[in-house]
């Protein structure tokens, strides 16, 4: 069966998508959910257990608190409150924690540590998965049972001020609200003032039951300057004064109503040492949880250390405190210190309701729930609880009743802990069978595609896939039968449900047929490679060339990087992988250039040199010879260029020194920004440049970088675009000077600082003008037959517009990254790619490698602020057609870097 290269590539992509979808379905754990749908009204609770009689307590317990105020401070880390910063900047909160009527906890937030999933965990008690990160930008309505829905159904009046994510999750639930957006990260003042301005009038009123405040300023400061910024202290002091205002107001109201209120201080997630969040480091998952109420008794000298609890425990605690049913999907347990001062019967009633809810959830999600230790503990505690209630109703107040009550209490607490842990573990259960099937499909297609890479680069190539041979058919049927047997075995023996086992046999059979056919195709290709010396025959005008050391390095490096993503350590320190690959590539290119120059007459080089005299940069080389780069065939009959021939074209030492120059540039850029989990805290050149004492040096470096950028980009543009580019780059410097980051020589330090809006708009006008001019020239060149130089002007102008936009978005100390990127591209094109006649596939992979390395040269944080969870979820798409146009490759390379420049 013969397939064209286009059909073959399209088939590979389609099968890859199917395999990836099956893998993703198994990778994202099935959520622990209750089958009972949330009711519009408050449901009837389970009665109190009693032995041999019916209990007279069949209703929900009365609320513990008349009013509840939840103050959620975004990115509030536990050491910001319980550490030295809390003592220094939050004295009132520290007093409440150490001596006041409060209970303090360190609440662990499960990853992903992003705002929307954490709000869901706080209000539902469930554990959102990583798929919820995708919804973080456009948070859908929360349909799961939650405390907010239960409170509304019970007629509670709720008010909310803060992050608008709450309004998207709980629309039409608040009687009064004012949302603030979280995407203006540079604003950490007004975003909190818009919340605080409502406090005075709301605290004076008594027509509400629940008040929720979500402050974003601390999180924004962390994103801007990290947890060690002086701004952190000022923001913590501001939050402390707000907490004091709320607490004193609640105490004054309690004197009038004689009913206690509850003030909750918590954080949705923490903050890493680089100021980001989203991962699972200790700093990101540890948040403070402080419950403050006059109902809590505290003896003088009673020192309480914060206990470690789960963030999901707050949902059950709030529900009990407000006299509401616990959310059905909650995996959290009641914080026992909240009810510790209540009578024994009420304590046991609260614990029974929580344990019963967890046991029902376990029954609906774990097939073998009866064997679970937590379920057995619950049944034992329930029987003992019934005996205790019977004795209590008989008014038996002996020591036996007290001892039995204490035993039931311990039994319930043990069951709560075990059940919560079992349900939390169930959330992390992966469908290994679906993941294995998807992985096999992806690897089969990847293997077949990689083995066929030399033959599918040409548009007219055809591949002969032996689908109809007898050996192929026999092997196919054998593999199909084995896979079918494995499927039956897995689906009949697995205790937990698998996605593929729930599909119809016809769909599963199609997947098995596809896997069998792909495996047979791979085996046939390998056999042909061994027997005939070719992988897949192709009908082409010339035979394929052998693979050089650089080709092997590019293939093994790319595949090795993909495999390294299977280990979390390599993901956290991925920049080290790219630094190693780029350095190795430079050494391999150096070896190739030396071999091509110094090869003897008795050896046949892999490439021959043809360096054109007078080529100054990538654009000049392209304009001088428009046909010498169109994926040429390596001429293996010619010998290497001698030193005398090299001196006649370009200086031989410049060609030999080019890979080493690139290596030196990369090493300098590594010193600019420290990155990664392990080394982000280390001092680097960027910290030195961005300090207030070195503004002059930063200004000079930024000006020099902008000048280099102009020199490297402007030669391919028209005169109008050159002028617009120059003015635009000048506007970039003016924008940074207006914001006070850099200085003009005549500008005093910190004088005339503004937001730079006018200067930024000035640059955007030139960006749009250059892009419009380039698009017009590009379309005009396609219609009117012109020479090659005229045809490339439009594309180069679009490229220069993207460069200008990247210069505006990059931080001033990262402008050398952009300048070095263009410089390295120029050197690589003039002295390596063009002379050694690398084809389009090799150049594309090299662009990808350098694009990844330059991404980390800018300093990368794993924060998922705009869906950027980690370096593996968003990669530049460097797909190009093999047109051989070096300006197109240049544009793609700039797009790869520009797509990440706004971080």
C-alpha positions in Angstrom: 0.0 0.0 0.0 1.5 3.3 -1.1 0.9 6.5 0.8 2.0 10.0 -0.1 4.0 11.9 2.4 1.1 14.2 3.1 -1.4 11.4 3.7 1.1 9.5 5.8 1.7 12.6 8.0 -2.0 13.3 8.3 -2.7 9.7 9.3 0.1 9.8 12.0 -1.3 13.0 13.4 -4.9 11.6 13.5 -3.8 8.4 15.3 -1.6 10.5 17.7 -4.7 12.5 18.7 -6.7 9.4 19.4 -3.9 7.9 21.5 -3.4 11.1 23.4 -7.1 11.4 24.1 -7.2 7.8 25.5 -4.2 8.6 27.6 -5.6 11.8 29.0 -8.9 10.1 29.8 -6.9 7.6 32.0 -4.5 10.2 33.4 -7.0 12.6 34.8 -8.4 10.7 37.8 -12.2 10.1 38.0 -13.5 12.5 40.7 -15.1 11.2 43.9 -18.7 12.2 43.5 -21.9 11.4 45.2 -24.7 10.0 43.0 -27.3 12.0 44.8 -28.1 15.3 43.1 -28.1 18.5 45.1 -31.6 19.4 46.3 -33.1 22.9 46.2 -34.1 22.7 49.8 -32.3 21.6 52.9 -32.4 17.8 53.0 -33.5 15.8 56.0 -30.5 14.6 58.0 -29.9 11.1 59.3 -31.3 10.4 62.8 -29.2 10.0 65.8 -28.2 6.3 66.2 -29.8 4.6 69.2 -29.8 0.9 70.3 -33.3 -0.7 70.4 -35.3 2.5 70.2 -35.9 5.6 68.1 -34.0 8.8 68.7 -35.9 12.0 69.4 -33.1 14.0 67.6 -33.9 13.8 63.9 -33.1 17.4 62.9 -29.9 19.2 62.1 -28.2 20.7 65.2 -28.7 24.4 65.7 -26.0 26.8 64.2 -22.9 27.3 66.4 -22.4 30.9 65.1 -24.8 33.6 64.2 -22.5 35.3 61.7 -19.5 34.0 59.8 -16.8 36.3 58.1 -14.3 34.6 55.8 -11.2 36.7 55.0 -9.3 34.9 52.2 -6.0 36.4 51.4 -4.7 35.2 48.1 -1.2 33.5 48.2 -1.1 33.8 52.0 1.8 31.5 53.1 1.8 30.0 56.6 5.1 31.6 57.6 3.6 35.0 56.7 1.4 34.6 59.8 3.1 32.1 62.1 6.7 33.1 61.2 8.9 36.1 61.9 7.0 38.2 59.3 3.7 37.6 61.2 5.3 38.7 64.4 6.7 41.9 62.8 3.9 42.9 60.5 0.8 41.3 61.9 0.9 41.9 65.7 -2.9 41.8 66.2 -3.2 38.5 64.4 -0.2 37.1 66.3 -1.8 38.1 69.6 -5.0 36.3 68.7 -3.1 33.2 67.6 -1.0 33.1 70.8 -3.3 34.4 73.5 -6.8 35.0 72.0 -9.9 32.9 71.6 -8.8 31.2 68.5 -7.7 27.9 66.9 -4.8 27.9 64.5 -4.0 25.4 61.8 -1.7 24.9 58.9 -4.0 23.8 56.0 -2.4 21.8 53.2 -3.7 22.7 49.8 -3.4 19.9 47.2 -2.0 20.8 43.8 -2.8 22.4 41.5 -2.3 25.4 43.8 -4.4 27.8 41.6 -7.2 30.0 42.8 -10.3 28.5 41.2 -9.6 24.8 42.2 -8.7 26.0 45.8 -12.0 27.9 46.1 -13.8 24.7 45.0 -11.9 22.7 47.6 -12.7 25.3 50.4 -16.4 25.4 49.6 -17.2 21.8 48.5 -14.6 19.9 50.5 -13.7 17.9 47.4 -10.3 17.7 45.7 -10.4 19.3 42.2 -8.0 17.8 39.6 -5.5 19.3 37.2 -8.2 19.5 34.6 -9.7 22.4 36.7 -6.6 24.4 35.8 -7.9 24.7 32.3 -11.0 26.3 33.6 -9.1 28.8 35.7 -9.4 31.5 33.1 -13.2 31.1 32.5 -14.5 29.5 35.7 -17.8 27.8 35.0 -20.7 27.6 37.4 -20.0 25.2 40.2 -22.7 22.5 40.1 -21.3 20.3 42.9 -22.9 20.5 46.3 -21.2 23.2 48.4 -21.5 25.4 51.4 -22.7 28.4 49.5 -25.5 26.5 47.9 -26.6 25.0 51.2 -26.5 28.4 52.8 -28.7 30.0 50.1 -31.1 27.1 50.4 -31.3 27.7 54.2 -32.2 31.3 53.6 -28.8 32.7 54.7 -28.0 36.2 53.4 -24.5 36.3 51.9 -22.3 39.2 50.8 -19.2 39.0 48.8 -16.4 41.4 47.9 -13.2 40.4 46.0 -12.0 38.1 43.3 -14.7 37.8 40.6 -14.0 34.1 40.4 -16.5 33.6 43.2 -19.2 35.3 41.2 -18.6 33.0 38.3 -18.6 29.9 40.5 -21.7 31.0 42.5 -23.8 33.3 40.3 -27.0 34.7 41.9 -26.0 33.4 45.4 -25.0 36.7 47.0 -27.5 39.4 47.9 -24.7 42.0 47.6 -21.4 41.7 45.8 -18.5 43.6 44.1 -16.0 41.6 42.0 -12.4 42.6 41.2 -10.4 41.2 38.4 -7.1 39.2 39.0 -5.4 39.9 35.7 -4.0 43.3 36.4 -1.0 41.8 38.2 0.8 45.1 38.6 -2.0 46.6 40.7 -1.8 45.6 44.3 -3.4 48.7 45.9 -6.6 49.5 44.2 -7.6 45.8 43.9 -7.7 45.6 47.7 -9.1 49.1 48.3 -12.1 48.1 46.2 -12.8 45.4 48.8 -12.0 47.4 51.9 -14.1 50.4 50.9 -17.3 48.4 51.6 -16.3 47.2 55.1 -17.5 50.2 57.2 -21.0 50.2 56.0 -21.4 46.4 55.9 -20.1 45.9 59.5 -22.5 48.5 60.8 -25.4 46.6 59.4 -26.9 43.4 60.7 -28.9 42.2 57.8 -26.4 39.5 56.7 -25.3 36.1 57.9 -22.1 35.3 55.8 -19.5 37.8 54.6 -16.7 36.7 52.3 -13.7 38.9 51.4 -11.1 37.8 48.9 -8.0 40.0 48.8 -5.6 39.7 45.7 -2.9 42.3 46.5 -0.5 39.9 48.3 -0.6 37.5 45.3 0.1 40.3 42.9 3.1 41.5 44.9 4.4 37.9 44.9 4.1 37.7 41.1 5.9 41.1 40.7 8.8 40.9 43.1 8.6 37.6 45.1 8.0 36.8 48.8 11.0 38.7 50.1 9.9 42.1 48.7 9.5 45.0 51.1 6.0 45.4 49.7 5.0 42.1 51.4 5.5 43.7 54.9 3.3 46.7 54.0 0.6 44.4 52.6 0.6 42.2 55.7 0.3 45.2 57.9 -2.7 46.4 55.9 -4.3 42.9 56.2 -3.7 42.9 60.0 -5.5 46.2 60.4 -8.4 45.0 58.4 -8.6 41.9 60.5 -8.6 43.9 63.7 -11.4 46.2 62.3 -13.6 43.1 61.5 -12.9 41.4 64.8 -13.6 44.4 67.0 -16.8 45.0 65.1 -17.9 41.4 65.6 -17.2 41.6 69.3 -19.3 44.7 69.7 -22.2 43.1 67.8 -21.9 40.0 70.1 -22.5 42.2 73.1 -25.8 43.2 71.7 -27.0 39.9 70.3 -25.3 37.6 72.9 -24.6 35.1 70.2 -21.0 34.2 69.0 -19.7 34.9 65.6 -16.9 33.3 63.7 -14.0 35.0 61.9 -12.0 32.8 59.5 -8.6 33.9 58.1 -7.2 31.6 55.4 -5.3 31.5 52.1 -6.2 29.7 49.0 -2.6 28.7 48.2 0.9 29.7 49.2 3.8 31.3 47.4 7.0 29.8 46.1 10.4 31.4 46.7 10.1 33.0 43.2 6.7 34.4 44.0 4.7 32.0 41.8 2.3 29.2 42.6 0.7 26.2 41.0 3.2 23.4 41.9 3.5 21.3 45.0 6.4 22.8 47.0 6.0 23.2 50.7 5.8 27.0 50.4 3.0 26.7 47.8 0.8 24.1 49.6 1.1 25.4 53.2 -1.5 28.0 54.1 -2.7 29.4 57.5 -6.2 28.7 58.7 -7.2 30.6 61.8 -10.7 30.4 63.4 -11.5 33.2 65.8 -14.6 33.3 68.0 -15.6 34.2 71.5 -17.1 30.7 71.8 -13.7 29.2 72.0 -12.4 28.9 75.5 -8.7 29.4 76.2 -7.1 29.2 79.6 -4.3 31.6 80.5 -0.9 30.3 79.6 -2.5 27.8 77.1 0.1 27.6 74.3 -1.2 26.0 71.1 0.9 25.1 68.2 -0.8 25.2 64.8 -1.9 21.7 63.8 -1.6 20.4 60.3 -5.0 19.7 58.6 -6.4 19.5 55.1 -7.8 22.5 53.3 -10.9 20.5 52.5 -11.7 20.3 56.2 -13.0 23.8 56.2 -16.2 23.0 54.2 -17.4 20.5 56.8 -16.5 22.9 59.6 -18.4 25.8 58.1 -21.4 23.7 57.4 -21.6 22.5 61.0 -20.9 26.0 62.2 -23.8 27.4 60.2 -26.2 24.5 60.9 -26.1 23.2 57.3 -25.8 19.8 55.8 -22.2 18.8 54.9 -21.6 18.9 51.1 -22.2 15.5 49.7 -18.8 15.4 47.8 -16.7 16.6 50.7 -13.8 14.4 51.7 -12.8 16.6 54.6 -13.4 16.0 58.3 -14.8 18.4 60.9 -12.1 20.3 62.8 -12.8 18.9 66.3 -11.5 21.9 68.3 -14.4 23.9 67.0 -16.9 21.7 68.9 -14.7 20.7 71.8 -16.5 22.9 74.2 -19.9 21.6 73.4 -21.8 18.9 75.5 -20.9 15.3 74.7 -24.1 14.5 72.9 -23.7 17.4 70.5 -20.1 16.4 69.9 -21.1 12.9 69.0 -24.0 14.1 66.9 -21.7 16.4 64.8 -19.1 13.6 64.3 -21.8 11.1 63.4 -23.1 13.4 60.6 -19.6 13.9 59.2 -18.7 10.2 59.4 -22.0 9.1 57.9 -21.5 11.5 54.9 -18.0 10.1 54.3 -19.1 6.5 54.5 -21.9 7.1 52.0 -19.3 8.7 49.6 -17.0 5.7 50.1 -19.8 3.3 49.3 -20.6 5.0 46.0 -17.0 5.2 44.8 -15.2 2.2 46.1 -16.5 -1.2 45.1 -14.9 -3.0 48.1 -15.9 -0.4 50.6 -16.9 -3.0 53.2 -13.3 -4.1 53.6 -12.1 -0.5 54.2 -10.7 0.0 57.7 -12.4 3.4 58.0 -15.8 1.9 57.2 -15.4 -0.8 59.8 -14.4 1.8 62.3 -17.5 3.8 61.5 -19.8 0.8 61.9 -18.2 0.1 65.3 -18.5 3.7 66.4 -22.1 3.9 65.3 -23.0 0.8 67.4 -21.3 2.2 70.4 -22.9 5.6 69.8 -26.3 4.0 69.8 -25.5 2.3 73.2 -24.3 5.7 74.6 -27.5 7.4 73.4 -29.6 4.7 75.0 -27.9 5.2 78.3 -28.1 8.9 78.0 -31.9 8.8 77.4 -32.2 6.6 80.4 -30.6 9.5 82.3 -27.7 7.4 83.4 -25.0 9.8 84.4 -22.5 7.3 85.8 -18.8 7.1 85.0 -19.7 4.3 82.5 -21.5 6.8 80.4 -18.5 9.2 80.4 -16.1 6.5 79.6 -18.2 5.1 76.8 -18.7 8.6 75.4 -14.9 9.2 75.3 -14.4 5.8 73.6 -17.1 6.6 71.0 -15.4 10.0 70.4 -12.0 8.5 69.8 -13.6 5.9 67.5 -15.4 8.5 65.4 -12.2 10.6 65.1 -10.2 7.6 64.0 -12.9 6.7 61.4 -13.0 10.3 60.1 -9.2 10.3 59.6 -9.2 6.9 57.9 -12.2 7.6 55.7 -10.9 11.0 54.6 -7.5 9.5 53.7 -9.1 6.7 51.7 -11.3 9.0 49.7 -8.4 11.4 49.1 -6.3 8.5 47.8 -9.2 7.4 45.6 -9.1 10.8 43.9 -5.5 10.1 42.9 -6.4 6.7 41.3 -5.3 6.6 37.7 -6.8 4.4 34.9 -3.6 2.5 34.2 -5.1 0.4 31.5 -6.3 3.4 29.4 -3.0 5.2 30.0 -1.1 2.1 28.8 -3.2 1.7 25.6 -2.9 5.4 24.8 0.9 5.3 25.4 1.3 2.3 23.2 -0.6 4.0 20.3 1.5 7.2 20.6 4.8 5.4 20.8 3.9 3.2 17.8 3.1 6.1 15.6 6.1 8.1 16.9 8.4 5.2 16.1 7.0 4.7 12.6 7.2 8.4 12.0 10.8 8.8 13.2 11.9 5.8 11.2 10.3 7.3 8.1 11.6 10.9 8.7 14.3 10.8 5.9 11.7 9.7 3.4 8.8 12.0 4.1 10.6 15.4 3.9 10.1 15.6 0.2 6.6 16.5 -0.9 6.6 14.0 -3.7 7.8 11.1 -1.6 5.7 7.9 -1.5 5.9 5.2 1.2 5.3 1.6 0.6 3.6 0.1 3.7 3.2 -3.7 3.3 -0.3 -4.0 4.7 -1.4 -7.0 2.5 1.5 -9.4 2.8 0.8 -12.9 4.2 3.4 -12.5 7.0 1.8 -9.2 7.9 -1.7 -10.7 8.1 -0.6 -13.6 10.3 1.2 -11.4 12.7 -1.7 -9.0 12.7 -4.2 -11.6 13.7 -2.0 -13.0 16.4 -1.5 -9.6 18.0 -5.2 -8.8 17.7 -6.1 -12.0 19.6 -3.5 -11.4 22.3 -4.8 -7.8 22.8 -8.4 -9.0 23.0 -7.5 -11.6 25.6 -5.7 -8.9 27.7 -8.7 -6.7 27.4 -11.1 -9.4 28.6 -8.7 -10.3 31.5 -8.4 -6.6 32.6 -12.1 -5.8 32.5 -13.1 -9.0 34.3 -10.5 -8.9 37.1 -10.3 -5.1 37.8 -12.0 -4.0 41.0 -12.2 -0.4 39.8 -13.9 0.7 36.5 -11.8 1.4 33.4 -12.8 3.7 30.7 -12.1 1.3 27.9 -14.1 -1.4 29.7 -17.1 0.8 29.6 -16.9 1.3 25.8 -18.8 -0.9 23.3 -17.0 -3.8 21.9 -17.0 -2.3 18.4 -15.1 0.8 19.6 -12.6 -1.3 21.6 -12.2 -3.6 18.7 -11.3 -0.7 16.4 -8.6 0.4 18.9 -7.2 -3.1 19.0 -7.1 -3.3 15.2 -5.3 0.0 15.0 -2.7 -1.0 17.6 -2.1 -4.3 15.8 -1.8 -2.7 12.4 0.7 -0.1 13.7 2.8 -2.7 15.5 3.0 -4.8 12.3 3.9 -1.8 10.3 6.8 -1.0 12.7 8.0 -4.6 12.6 7.9 -4.7 8.8 9.8 -1.4 8.6 12.5 -2.7 10.9 12.8 -6.0 8.9 13.2 -4.1 5.7 15.8 -1.9 7.2 17.9 -4.9 8.2 17.4 -6.9 5.0 17.4 -4.2 2.3 19.3 -1.4 4.2 16.3 0.9 3.8 13.5 1.7 6.1 10.6 2.3 3.8 11.1 2.5 0.1 10.3 5.7 -1.6 9.9 6.8 -5.2 12.1 9.9 -5.5 14.5 11.3 -8.0 17.6 10.8 -6.0 18.7 8.4 -3.2 18.6 9.4 0.4 21.8 10.6 2.1 23.3 9.1 5.2 22.8 10.5 8.6 25.5 12.7 10.0 26.5 13.0 13.6 24.5 16.2 13.9 21.4 14.4 12.5 21.8 11.7 15.1 22.3 14.2 17.9 19.1 16.1 16.9 17.1 13.0 16.8 18.4 11.5 20.1 18.3 14.8 21.9 14.7 15.5 20.9 13.5 12.0 21.8 15.6 12.1 25.0 14.0 15.3 26.1 10.6 13.9 25.6 11.5 10.8 27.7 12.9 13.0 30.4 9.5 14.6 31.0 8.5 11.4 32.6 10.4 12.3 35.7 9.4 15.2 37.9 13.0 16.2 38.7 13.7 16.7 35.0 10.5 18.7 34.6 11.5 21.0 37.5 15.0 21.5 36.1 14.2 21.2 32.4 16.4 24.2 31.7 19.4 22.1 32.5 18.4 19.6 29.7 18.1 22.4 27.1 21.4 24.0 28.2 23.2 20.6 27.9 21.6 19.9 24.4 22.5 23.4 23.0 26.1 23.2 24.3 26.4 19.7 22.9 25.0 20.9 19.5 27.6 23.7 19.4 30.4 21.2 20.0 29.0 18.9 17.3 28.8 21.8 14.8 32.4 22.7 15.7 33.5 19.2 14.9 31.6 19.3 11.6 33.2 22.6 10.6 36.7 21.4 11.4 36.2 18.2 9.5 34.9 20.0 6.5 37.9 22.4 6.5 40.7 20.1 7.4 39.6 16.9 5.6 42.3 15.2 3.5 42.1 14.0 -0.1 41.6 10.4 1.0 38.5 11.2 3.0 35.1 12.2 1.7 33.4 14.9 3.7 29.7 14.9 4.5 29.2 18.6 3.5 31.2 21.0 1.4 31.8 24.6 2.1 30.6 27.4 -0.1 30.9 30.6 1.9 29.9 33.7 0.0 32.1 36.7 0.4 30.7 39.8 1.9 27.7 38.2 3.7 27.2 40.2 6.8 24.1 38.7 8.2 21.2 36.4 7.6 19.3 38.8 5.4 22.3 39.7 3.2 23.0 36.0 2.6 19.4 35.4 1.6 19.3 38.4 -0.7 22.6 37.5 -2.5 21.6 34.0 -3.4 18.0 33.1 -3.4 18.4 29.6 -4.8 21.4 28.2 -3.0 19.5 27.5 0.2 16.5 25.6 -1.2 17.2 22.3 0.5 20.1 21.4 -1.7 21.5 17.9 -2.1 24.8 17.3 -0.4 27.5 17.0 -3.0 29.5 14.0 -1.8 31.9 14.0 -4.8 33.7 17.1 -3.8 36.5 17.3 -1.3 36.7 19.7 1.6 37.7 23.3 1.2 41.3 23.9 1.8 42.5 26.8 4.0 43.6 28.8 1.0 40.1 28.4 -0.6 38.5 29.5 2.7 40.7 32.6 2.8 39.5 33.4 -0.7 35.9 33.5 0.4 35.6 34.3 4.1 38.2 34.3 6.8 38.6 30.6 7.7 39.0 31.3 11.4 35.6 33.1 11.5 33.9 29.9 10.3 35.8 27.7 12.7 35.1 30.1 15.6 31.4 30.5 15.0 30.2 27.5 17.1 32.5 28.6 19.9 31.1 32.2 19.7 27.6 30.8 20.0 28.7 28.7 23.0 30.1 31.8 24.7 27.0 33.8 24.1 24.8 31.0 25.6 27.1 30.8 28.6 26.8 34.6 29.2 23.0 34.4 28.9 22.9 31.6 31.5 24.5 34.0 34.0 21.8 36.6 33.3 18.9 34.8 35.0 19.0 31.9 37.4 16.0 29.6 36.9 14.6 26.3 38.0 13.3 25.1 41.4 16.8 24.5 42.9 18.7 27.5 41.6 16.1 30.3 41.3 17.1 31.8 44.6 20.8 32.1 43.7 22.2 35.6 42.9 22.5 36.4 39.2 23.2 39.4 36.9 19.5 40.3 36.6 19.3 40.9 40.4 22.3 43.1 40.2 20.9 45.1 37.2 17.4 45.5 38.6 18.6 46.9 42.0 18.0 50.6 42.5 21.8 51.2 42.8 22.5 50.1 39.2 20.0 51.9 37.1 22.7 53.6 35.1 24.3 50.2 34.1 20.8 48.8 33.3 20.0 51.9 31.1 23.3 51.5 29.2 22.7 47.8 28.6 19.2 48.3 27.5 20.2 51.1 25.1 23.0 49.0 23.6 20.7 46.0 23.2 18.1 48.0 21.4 20.8 49.4 19.1 22.1 45.9 18.3 18.5 44.7 17.6 18.0 47.6 15.1 21.3 46.8 13.3 20.4 43.1 13.0 16.8 43.6 11.8 16.6 46.7 9.7 18.5 45.7 6.6 15.7 43.6 5.2 13.0 46.3 5.5 11.9 49.1 3.4 13.0 52.7 4.2 9.6 53.5 5.9 9.8 50.3 8.0 13.3 51.1 9.0 12.3 54.5 10.3 9.3 53.1 12.1 11.5 50.4 13.7 14.0 53.0 14.9 11.3 55.2 16.4 9.6 52.2 17.9 12.7 51.0 19.6 13.3 54.5 20.9 9.7 54.4 22.2 10.5 51.2 24.1 13.3 52.9 25.9 11.1 56.0 26.6 8.4 53.7 28.0 10.9 52.1 30.4 12.3 55.5 31.4 8.7 56.8 32.0 8.1 53.9 34.5 11.4 54.7 36.3 13.1 51.4 35.4 15.8 53.0 33.2 17.1 56.5 33.0 17.9 59.1 30.3 21.3 60.8 30.9 19.5 64.1 31.6 16.8 62.5 33.8 17.2 62.7 37.6 16.6 59.5 39.5 12.9 58.8 40.3 11.7 62.0 38.8 8.8 62.2 36.4 7.8 58.6 36.9 4.4 57.7 35.3 2.6 54.5 34.1 4.1 55.0 30.6 0.8 54.5 28.9 1.4 57.1 26.3 4.8 55.8 25.4 3.5 52.2 25.2 0.7 53.3 22.8 3.3 55.1 20.8 5.2 51.8 20.3 2.1 49.8 19.5 1.2 52.3 16.7 4.6 51.6 15.1 4.1 47.8 15.6 0.7 47.9 13.9 2.1 50.1 11.1 5.0 47.8 10.4 2.8 44.7 10.5 0.3 46.3 8.1 3.1 47.4 5.7 4.6 44.0 5.8 1.3 42.2 5.1 0.6 44.6 2.3 4.0 44.1 0.6 3.7 40.3 1.1 0.3 40.1 -0.5 1.4 42.4 -3.3 4.5 40.3 -4.0 2.2 37.2 -4.4 0.1 38.9 -7.0 2.7 40.8 -9.0 5.7 38.8 -10.3 8.8 40.5 -8.8 12.3 39.5 -8.0 13.3 37.6 -4.9 14.4 40.6 -2.9 11.0 42.3 -3.3 9.2 39.1 -2.4 11.1 38.8 1.0 10.7 42.4 2.1 7.1 41.9 3.3 8.0 38.9 5.3 11.0 40.6 6.9 8.9 43.6 7.8 6.4 41.3 9.6 9.4 39.8 11.3 10.7 43.2 12.4 7.3 44.1 13.8 7.3 41.0 15.9 10.8 41.8 17.1 9.6 45.3 18.1 6.7 43.9 20.0 8.9 41.4 21.8 11.3 44.3 22.8 8.4 46.1 24.3 7.1 43.1 26.3 10.5 41.9 27.6 11.8 43.3 30.8 14.8 45.7 30.3 17.4 43.4 31.8 16.2 40.7 29.3 16.7 42.8 26.2 20.2 41.2 25.7 18.4 37.9 25.4 16.6 39.2 22.3 19.7 40.8 20.9 21.8 37.6 21.4 19.0 35.6 19.8 19.3 37.6 16.6 23.0 37.6 16.7 23.3 33.9 17.2 20.8 33.4 14.3 22.9 35.5 12.1 26.1 33.7 12.9 24.5 30.3 12.5 23.0 31.2 9.2 26.1 32.8 7.6 28.8 30.5 8.9 27.1 27.2 9.7 23.7 26.5 8.1 24.4 28.0 4.7 28.0 26.8 4.2 27.4 23.3 5.5 24.1 23.1 3.6 21.9 21.9 6.4 18.4 21.0 5.1 15.1 22.5 6.4 14.4 19.7 8.8 17.7 20.1 10.6 17.4 23.9 10.7 13.8 23.6 12.1 14.9 21.3 15.0 17.9 23.6 15.7 15.5 26.6 15.9 13.4 24.6 18.3 16.3 23.8 20.5 17.6 27.4 20.6 14.0 28.7 21.1 13.7 26.5 24.2 17.1 27.5 25.6 16.3 31.2 25.0 13.0 30.8 26.8 14.8 29.7 30.0 17.5 32.4 29.4 14.7 34.9 30.2 14.0 33.3 33.6 11.0 31.1 33.8 8.6 30.5 36.7 6.1 27.6 36.9 3.3 29.8 37.9 0.0 29.1 36.1 -1.2 32.7 36.0 -2.5 32.6 32.5 -2.8 28.8 32.1 1.0 28.5 32.1 1.1 25.6 34.5 4.6 24.3 33.8 7.1 24.4 31.0 5.5 21.2 29.5 2.0 22.4 28.8 2.7 25.3 26.4 5.4 24.8 23.9 6.1 26.9 20.8 4.6 25.5 17.6 7.4 25.6 15.1 5.7 23.9 12.1 6.9 25.2 8.7 6.8 24.1 5.1 10.1 23.1 3.6 10.3 26.1 1.3 14.0 26.7 2.1 13.3 30.4 2.7 15.7 31.4 5.5 13.6 34.4 6.3 10.6 32.2 7.0 12.7 30.2 9.4 13.9 33.4 11.0 10.3 34.5 11.5 9.4 31.2 13.0 12.3 31.4 15.5 11.3 34.8 16.6 7.7 33.6 17.0 8.9 30.8 19.2 10.6 33.3 21.5 7.9 35.9 21.2 5.2 33.5 22.3 6.9 33.3 25.7 8.3 36.8 25.9 5.3 38.2 27.9 6.1 36.0 30.9 
